[in-house]
């Protein structure tokens, strides 16, 4: 039972880790506010949301939290996922 839960969790984390912002997240409108926007005339520009700067309201929506979670998983879990996936593959090959 624990092995099945571990494998399902690993597959979900792998799915989150390989999401591409340009191919998938941008099409459904899930871009992070700190993502650099590519403009053909001016090159790369940093987009800033100044609507809440200094106003004291720190209310963040669920969608923004999910986008941040996806970005964090993609950034922090990249190297550990390689090692964990390698161990799981070797385990499945040896003990099937």
C-alpha positions in Angstrom: 0.0 0.0 0.0 2.8 2.4 0.9 4.6 1.6 -2.3 1.6 2.4 -4.4 1.1 5.8 -2.6 4.8 6.6 -3.1 4.6 5.7 -6.9 1.5 7.8 -7.4 3.0 10.8 -5.5 6.2 10.4 -7.6 4.2 10.4 -10.8 2.3 13.5 -9.8 5.4 15.4 -8.8 7.0 14.3 -12.1 4.0 15.6 -14.0 4.2 19.0 -12.2 8.0 19.2 -12.8 7.7 18.8 -16.5 5.0 21.4 -17.1 6.2 24.0 -19.5 5.0 27.6 -19.0 5.0 28.5 -22.7 3.3 25.4 -24.0 0.8 24.7 -21.2 0.5 27.2 -18.5 0.4 30.3 -20.7 -2.4 28.8 -22.8 -4.7 28.5 -19.8 -3.6 31.9 -18.3 -1.5 30.5 -15.5 1.7 32.7 -15.7 3.5 33.8 -12.6 3.6 37.5 -12.0 7.5 37.5 -11.8 7.9 35.7 -15.1 9.9 37.6 -17.8 7.8 38.5 -20.8 9.4 38.3 -24.2 8.8 41.3 -26.4 10.1 41.3 -30.0 11.0 45.0 -29.9 12.5 45.5 -26.5 13.9 42.1 -25.6 13.3 40.8 -22.1 11.4 42.9 -19.7 10.5 42.2 -16.1 6.7 42.6 -15.5 5.8 44.2 -12.2 2.4 44.3 -10.5 2.3 47.6 -8.7 -1.3 47.5 -7.7 -0.7 46.1 -4.2 2.8 47.5 -3.6 2.8 49.4 -0.3 -0.9 49.1 0.2 -0.6 46.4 2.9 -3.0 43.9 1.4 -1.2 40.6 1.0 -4.2 38.6 -0.1 -3.1 36.1 -2.7 -5.5 34.0 -4.7 -5.5 30.3 -5.0 -4.5 30.4 -8.7 -1.4 32.4 -7.8 -0.5 30.0 -5.0 -0.8 27.0 -7.4 1.4 28.8 -10.0 4.0 29.5 -7.3 3.8 25.9 -6.1 4.4 24.7 -9.7 7.4 27.0 -10.0 8.8 25.9 -6.7 8.4 22.2 -7.6 10.1 22.8 -11.0 13.0 24.6 -9.4 13.6 22.7 -6.1 12.8 19.2 -7.1 14.7 18.9 -10.4 17.9 17.3 -9.1 16.2 15.2 -6.3 13.7 13.9 -8.9 16.5 12.6 -11.1 18.0 10.7 -8.2 14.6 9.4 -6.9 13.5 8.3 -10.4 16.8 6.5 -11.0 16.4 4.6 -7.7 12.8 3.7 -8.4 13.8 2.4 -11.9 16.6 0.3 -10.5 14.4 -1.0 -7.8 11.7 -2.0 -10.3 14.3 -3.6 -12.6 15.9 -5.7 -9.8 12.9 -6.6 -7.7 10.1 -6.0 -10.2 
